[in-house]
């Protein structure tokens, strides 16, 4: 897919790339973009519009891992406008952003649009669903020098709006070749109670302590389920669009690094997030549309891996047309054996990239001053102003004691256990 996409994007003015979630679409369009950039142009040359801040940040990280000589920035709601304007004063070659925030920047004239020649609309079907028509139409109307348009989606049969100015695109359809469906097992889990919390609890106790994503249809349900599981001794965190950016990032970091075993979420996490491959996806509520069901299941059985999607149902629920209720029923063993607690705990550090801190600094500091072995450290993530490190549970108390009065790179930072997103009042 990536080879075909690279050639098509380089050789065609309009490209529509259709490929399953988790198939590597981001690299598919970033590699040709890299070849199209011109070092002598000191202005934004490529604009990538995304429906969510998480997807934007993920694309930004992929670009940075490519280690090009070209600057990248992402702009999105909830991020400091002052920081973004400062970043744009030294223009990136590649600018990524959500439609609302990019439209705001264009109105403020914080970056030039006259050198932008490539436009990418990633997960554009989701942007249309979320109602970004007006903002995207406004933005595209201001881009007068565009000679390449790339539309990217994991969903087929979507009407392309006229304002995109995508005419007779070269269509690259890899959806039919999606091997995930053959690797995905679906199982029905019958709940005797209308409130399926006890059934979910028993299911998690039956999953051999392996991590899972639990999807539900409402924000308050995600919080209630997560809070209840935590009181029962199951380490989970919730994630939804009503949380502020810092809370959302913290929840994802704790799930990614293994400090939290279960992510209870709305469809916001169905796509566009940098989270590990899952063996288990659980539908606490079924979505009304088959399309969202497919995207949720795309979190497991990616590429050649195998995975299972569990559908929790109660007899009172309305049957949905797209679900085959004749699938295998999973009989749960009644067990009180809780899943094993996480190996790691997340440590918060009050400094990041803007403080000239990197992963190597943190590893060195925690090893020398904190007296940790390399095996005691897990995933480390360095953000602009803060950092997070996964540390083995049994080593956390001694680590905090050892680094309490120590300086890293000549400066004292606040280092403590990161708060968990498990209570509404936090």
N, C-alpha and C positions, 0 to 999 in steps of 0.2 A: 504493500500500500504506500509506504513512504517513498519508495523509488518512483512509482507511477505518479504520485502526487508532486514530487519534485519536478519531474519532467513536464507534467501538464501545467503547473503554475508558471514555470519559466517560459513556456511556449504559447500560452493562451491568455487572453485579456480577462476572461470570466471563467472561474472554475467553481464547481459545486462538489465538495468532498463529503461523501456519506460513508461513515465508518463507525463500527460499534464502540461503545464506551470502553476505555482501557486498551484500545488497539494502537495507541501511539500517534494519534492525529496531530498533536501539538508539534512534534518533531517534523511531521509530514508537511506542515506549512512554514515552520521556522527555517528549515534548511534552505528552501528556495528564496525566502526573504533575505537571508544572509547574503546570498549571491547577487541579489538585486541592489543592495545598499552601495552607496558611493561615498568613499571616505572624504572627498573634497566638499561634500554638502554638510554644513554644520547646522542642521536643522532637522526637525522631525521628518522622516521619509516614509515611515510605515505606521499606520494607525490600526490597532487591533481593538475592536469593541467586543465586550463580554457582558453576559447578563448578571454576573455576580462578582463581588470583590475577591472571593476565594479562587475563582477560576483565573482572574487577572493575576493574582499573586503567584499562582501555580505556574502560569506561562512565563512570568518574570523570572522565577527560579530556574525553569528549564533553560531560558536564554542565558542566564548567568552561568549555568553549568556548562554551556557550550563554549565558554571562555573566548568570546569574540572580542574584537577591539571596539565594538560599538556599545554605547550607553543605552540602557533601557530604564524606563520608569513606569510605574502604574499609578493611576488616579481613581479614586472611588469614594463614595459617600461614607462618612464616619472617619475618614482620614483627615489629618490636619491640612486645611487649604493653604495655610501659610507655608507648611513644609513642601507641599506640592508646587506652589509658585516658585519657591526657592530652587527646587530641583529643576523646574522647567526653564529657569533663567540660564542654565547651561543645558541647552536642549538635547534630549536623547534622540538617537536615530530611530528607535522603536518606542512608541508610546502605546501603553495598554490602558484601557479604562472602561468603566461602566457608562452607558449612554448619558445618564443624568449629569454625572460629574464632568465628562468631556464637553458636553454642551455648555455647561457653566464656564469652563475654561475658555471655550471659543468666544463666548459673550464677553468675557473679561480680557480677551486678547492676550492671554499669558503665553501662548506659543503661536508660531507662524504656521499657516496651513498651506501656503503656496508651494511648498516643496514636497508635500505628501503625495506620493505616486502609487502607493500600495495600500489597499484597504482590506482588512480581514474581519469578517463577522463570525466569530466563533460561537457555537451553540446558538445560532441566530434564531432557531425555532423557539428556544427558551426565552430569548429577548422579546419575541413577538407575543408569546404567552403572557409575559409579565407586563405587556402594554407599553413598551418603549418605542412605539411607532413614531410618535411626534418628535422625540429627541433624536432618534436615528435619522429621520427625514431631514431635520434641521442640520445635523452634523454633515450628512452626505451632501446636502445642498451647498455647504461652504467649501467642499473639497473640489476645487476646479481643475486640478492637474492629475487626477487619478487615471492611471492607465492599466491598473491591475486590480481586479476585485476577486476575493476568495470567500466563499460562503462555506461554513463547516457545520455539520450536524450529525447526530447519531440517530436521527429520525428521518424517514423518507416521506414523500407525498405531502410536502409543505409548499403552499403557494408563495412564490417569491414576490414581495411587494415591488411596485413599479419604482418607488423612490430609491431603491438600491441601485438602479440603473444596470442591473445584471441582465444582459440580453443573450439568449441562446448559449448558456454556459456549457463548458465541457463537463460532463457529469461523470464522476468517479464513484461508483456505487459498490462498496464493499460490505454492505449490510447483509446481502444474501449469502455471503461467504462466512458469516459469523459462526465460528465453530463453538462459541460458548454454549449455544442451545443444546448441543449434543453432550456437553460436559456438565450441564446443569440438571440436578435432580430436584423435583418438587415434591413436597410431602404435606399432606393435610394434617393439622393438629386440631382435634375437636375439643373445644372448651365446654365443660358442663355448666359453667357459670357464665352469665352475660358479661360480667366484668372479668376480663381474661387475665388479670394480674397473676392469680395463682397458677394458671396454666403456663404462662410465660415463665414464672419462677421455676416450675418443674422442668420446663424445656431447657432452660439455661443450666440447671443442675444435671441434665442428661447429656450435655455437649462436651464432656471430657475436659472441661476448663479451657476450651478454645474460644477465642474472641468472636464477637458477632455484632452486626448492626441490626438494630430493631427499628423498623419504620412504623410511624403512626401518622394520622391525618391532621392532628391539631397540636399547636404549641403547648397548650396547657396539659394535654395528655402526655407529651414528651417529658415535661417536668414532673408530673405526678408519678409516672412509671419509674423514672430514674430515682426520685426521692424514696419511693417505696422499696425499690430493690436495694438501695443503700442501707435502709433501716433493717433489711433482712440479711445484710452481710455480703451483698453482691456489689462489686465495685463498678459503678456505671456513672456516666455523665450525659447530660442532654445537650442538644444542639438545634437551634431553630432561628428563623429570621428576626424574631423579636429581641434577641440578645444584642448587646452592643459588640463592637468589633473586638475589643480586648477579651471579652468573655468567650466569644466564639473561637478566637484563636487559641485561647488557653485550653478549651475543651478538646479541640482537635489535636493540639500538641500532646495532651495527656493520653489521648487515645492512641495516637501514632507511636508514642514512646513506650507504651505498655504499662503506664501508671493506672490506666482505667481499662478494664477488659471489655466493656460494652458501651456502645454509643447509641443512645435513644434519640431518634431524630425525626424530623419531618422530611418531605421530599427535597428539601434544600440540600441534603447530603446524597441525593440519588446520582448526581454527576458533577463533574467539575471540581472535585476535591482531591487533594493529595493525601490519601489515606491508604493503609496497606491493603494488599489482597486479602479478602475474607473467605473463609470456608463456609460461613453461615450467614445468611440474610433471613431476617424474620419479619413477616408482615403482621404486625399486631392489629393494624387496620389494613384492609385492602383499598388501594386507590380506586377512584371511580373510572379512571381511564387506563386502558391497557398499555398505552404509551409509557405512563409513569411506572407501571408494574415492570415493564421491560427494563427501564432505566435503573430501578431499584435492584433488580436481579443482576444488572451489569456490574454490580459491586463484587460479585463472586463469579467463579467459573470463567475467568478471563484467559484468553489465549489458550494454552494447553492445560490449564489447571482445572480441577474438578471442584464443584461446590454444590451446596444445597440451599434451596429457598423453602422456608416453612410458612405455611398459611394458617394462622390462628383463626378459627371460625366458630361461631355459636349458631345453633339451629334457628334463632330468631332473625339472623341477618339476612338481608335481601341477597339473593344469588345474583352474581354478576355474569354477564354474557361471555366475557372473555376467559373465565376460569373453568377448567375441566374438573368438576368436583368428583370425578371417578378416579382421580390419582390415588396413589398409595396413602393409607392413613398411618401415621406414626403413633404407636401406642407408647405412652410415656411410662417409664418406671417410676413408681412413687418413691422418691429418695429425698433424704434430708441432707445428703452430702453436698455441701456448698462447693462451687467452683473454687479452685485454688486462688488465693489472693495474688495480686500482681507482684512480680519480682522487683519492680522499680517504683520509686517515688520521684515526683518532679520537683526539682530545686529551681527557685527563681533567683535571678541575678539582675540587679538594677542598672546594668550597663549593656550596651550592644555595639553595633557597627559604628554608630556616630561617636562612640567613646573609644574607637580604635581597638575594640575587642573582637577576637575571632575564636573559632573552635579550639585551635592549638593553644591559645592563651588559657582557656578554661581548663583544658586537659592538663596542661602543665601546672597550673595553680592548684587544682584539686589533687594532683598526684604529689606535688612537692609539699605544699602547705597543708593540704587536707589529708595527706597520707593514704590516698586511695590507690588501689591497684587498677591497671587498665581494665580488667574484667569487672570492676565495680561500677564502671560507667557505661551508660547506654547512649541513646540518641541525644545529641546536643543541637539545639536550634538557636541561632543568633539573629535577633531582629534589629531594627534600627536603634531602639533605646533600651531594650531589655533582652535577656537571654534565658533559656531554659535548658536544664540538663537532667537526664534520667540517671538516678543513683540507686543502687541496690538498697532495699529497705533497711537491712541490718547495719548499713554503714552510715546512714543519714545523721544520726545523733552525734557520732564522733566527728564526722566531717564538719558539721556546723560549729561544734566546739573548737575544732582545730583552726578554722579560718576566721573565727569571730573578730579578731583584732588584726588580721593580716591585710596587706594591700596587694592588689593585682595591677600590674603595670603602673605602680606608683600611686594608685588611688584606692580608697576604701569604698567598696560597694556593699549595698544591702544584699545579703544572701540568706534566704529562708525557704522553707517548704512552700511551694506554690499553693494558693487557695484552690479548692475544688469547687466546680460549678455544680453544687447539689442543692442549694437552697434559694428560694425566690428572693429572700430578703438580703442576700449577699450583694 
